[in-house]
Amino acid sequence: MTKLLFYNGIILSEHGEINDGYLTVSDGIIERIGKGTPPALDDGYRRVDLNHHILSPGFIDTHTHGAGGADFMDGTLEAFLTACRMHLTHGTTSIMPTSMSCFDDELFQLFDCFEQAKPIRENMPHLLGLHLEGPYFSPEQAGAQPAECMTVPFPHHFDKIIGRSGGNIRRWSSAPEVPGVIELGDTLIKLGILPSIAHSDADYDVVRKAFDAGYHHLTHFYSGMSTIHRKNGYRILGVVESGYLLDDMHIEIICDGIHLPPELLELIFKLKDHDHITLVTDSMRAAGMPEGPTVLGSLKYNFQCVAENGVAKMPDRSCFAGSTATADRMIRVLVKQLHMPLWDAVKFMTQNPAKLCHIFDWTGSLSVGKNADLLVFDSDINIEQVYVSGVRMGQDS
């Protein structure tokens, strides 16, 4: 295994920026971090001059449907690898492929592709597990999810999915007002699956009950969820307000500057504790690709849309049809548009998702003893080098 010495750059360590810092890697693990002149090392270390650029932990994306012209629901290993590798080039070193609401045969194809991809290491991010987005959703908040595929968690259906998944499900997004979903929370937690609320028309009372049952996360905050409304003249809080009101509720945001405009992003970061915010791309196949006509979801589903001006839209431009964001773009939005300090911005896509997914013991920050999942980028967040467990992607593997 290659030994590495990074020097002459800005190190985004777990506890802050280190100017004129250095970091060493041995056997894929971070060995030392310091400031100034590196210690004397044997000749076995490859020296990497950062040239005053930034060394960052690799990004962690816990919600993505695809990239590079491929969707994880396409049902082929080639599509699965294509999407992962496109995200890798944009700095995502750990990824959680995400499904859409679909019929069981398509979901089981996704399970098979994930199993086939797991042993492949060449130019691949860490595969954290699968995120199931659906099918236990509210048709009233379907968004781009196919309503005809939505159902309720009958025990025979849930058990069939769990049994067929091979233990690879790490997240499951559902709507708590759907009968049986709240009761499912305890089961998911016992299985090591993160319960999350999404595509939900619930009011605050229902969200509170779901929170007490283990639903401590909101999927793509503001998208596909209820907000304050009137009922018989009384104002009723929705899922959005619940995200603010429940202090320990985690939220994830699509930080492309379009799904949530900069002013709304500023409101979120002003009102919500920063330790409870995670960035996700929620990207579809057009991420990392030239703009133009594209397909949302699997090719079998064949839902036509168009990617333009940094987002996917319905053909009539009446609403958004998905994100075309990559991880580096979202950090760029926070730094360039919201003028957020770089270390703080990066935390939302490294430390926070790692803690949420209980993987912070081995990745998610630059700290001695952790995996050398590293990025080198310039002040404009242009990714120059990507390392997964100390191996440079696109070069050494």
Buried (B, 14 or more C-beta within 10 A) or exposed (E): EBBBBBBBBBBBBBEEBBEBBBBBBBEBBBBBBBEEEBEEBEEEBEEBEBEEBBBBBBBBBBBBBBBBBBBBBBBBBEBBBBBBBBBBBBBBBBBBBBBBBBBBEBBBBBBBBBEEBEEEEEBBBBBBBBBBBBBBBBBEBBBBBBBEBBBBBEEEBBEBBBEEBEEBBBBBBBBBBBEBBBEBBEBBBEEEBBBBBBBBBBBBEBBBBBBEBBBBBBBBBBBBBBEEEEEEEEEBBBBBBBBBEBEEBBBBBBBBBBBBEBEBBBEBBEEBEEBBBBBBBBBBBBBBBEBEEBBBBBBBBEBEBBBBEBBBBBEEEEEBBBBBBBBBBBBBBBBBBBEBEBBBBBBBBBBBBBBBBEBBEBBBBBBEEBBBBBBBBEEEBEBEBBBBBBBBBEEEE
